[in-house]
Amino acid sequence: MRPLIRHALAPALLVSLAGPAGAAEDLTDLERRWHDCVRRHFDGLPAGTERHAGQRAALNACKADEDAYVGRLMAQREADSRLREGWTLVGRAKALAGSAAGMVLDPVRGLIERFWP
């Protein structure tokens, strides 16, 4: 597959991974599972363990849950930004049309007011 096509399909793949409206619930579940895993592993460490070393060990033990959560979060943000881009494009088009209309109507209005008071 050519690189251009591959890069063009990547955002569509991310959007499809984000899923439908249930994605927010799924994201919450993934976050909760990751946090529970970190807490469980951190609480299970021996009492004399240095805090920083314990945190690092707990995070390393829960790497798979963290990767799943972060991957889903990034996919959802990509989907949200794609939706916002579409809306801002429409907003930009409306602003451009309004600006163009103003550039035409203001001089015409000025001429009419000047010659027909």
Secondary structure as UniProt FT lines:
FT   HELIX           3..18
FT   TURN            21..22
FT   HELIX           23..43
FT   TURN            47..48
FT   HELIX           51..61
FT   HELIX           63..115
//
